[in-house]
Amino acid sequence: MPMSEDELRSHLREAFPDAEIAIQDLAGDGDHYRARIVSTAFKGLNRVKQHQLVYAALKGKMGGELHALALDTAAPQEG
């Protein structure tokens, strides 16, 4: 069973409560998404570590309920 956009957003919001999150369903099937996540949790981390945090937030659902997730992660710009 595919993961809904709301469920994906809920997992991300739980892990990154301060984040700006934008999600796009790439195929219209609830199985292929693109997510842009900007969170202070990513500050000082390289992309690999940032993406590992996102996958951990999905609690093992990546590769099962969620087939593909293109990620764009970043820390907020300091200004």
Beta strands, then each sheet from edge to edge (+ up, - down):
strand 1: 20-25
strand 2: 32-38
strand 3: 68-74
sheet 1: 1+ 2- 3-
end
